[in-house]
Amino acid sequence: MPSRLVVGFLGLLLGVAGVEIATADDGIEEGYAKKSGISAGTEMKHFVDSAFRQLEVRENFTLNVCNKTNRDLKLAFYSKYNNLVADDEYVVMGWFDATKNSCTELTDMAKGDFAFYANNGAGREWAGKDRKLCVESARFKRVYYGENQCAKSLLKGFTDLVIDSNYHTITISR
């Protein structure tokens, strides 16, 4: 049913230009279009397929952070900016709390490329070597443009993961 909504919405947008969107009920493969009874060319098919691809979303996942230390932790993450498959923007964000000796679930995280960094506020860090990213001392969220321009003390190592499941656990221990 959600795909019909997207098809309907896209059809409404393209209808202004005199383009009809064929749905599965029409007996024509979704993504093809026809213009005023004339069979659409490759350019039109590509346009409609691209429009659908831009609206395609990837699922979210739940991140379970298990803090097996005797101190509360702060975590920062690097992930897709949103769930649109065609969107190549990433975001760096922090700080998320992980209470000592417990597990915390964070929901609605975008699947795909993902990285994390953690510290306990007392000098102990769980830093990776996969990528260096700038963090801030207060809570933050910013789009990552591929450049790191910050004080050396705020440039931290992150551990890369590729998340393709609906639930993922990170365990941080002494």
Sequence and secondary structure as in RCSB ss.txt:
>XXXX:A:sequence
MPSRLVVGFLGLLLGVAGVEIATADDGIEEGYAKKSGISAGTEMKHFVDSAFRQLEVRENFTLNVCNKTNRDLKL
AFYSKYNNLVADDEYVVMGWFDATKNSCTELTDMAKGDFAFYANNGAGREWAGKDRKLCVESARFKRVYYGENQC
AKSLLKGFTDLVIDSNYHTITISR
>XXXX:A:secstr
 HHHHHHHHHHHHHHTTTEEE  GGGTS TT EEETTEE  HHHHHHHHHHHHHH B  EEEEEEEE SSS EEE
EEEEESSSBTT   EEEEEEEEE TTEEEEEEEEESEEEEEEEE SSS EE  SSEEEE  SS EEEEE S   S
 GGGEEEEEEEEE SSEEEEEE  
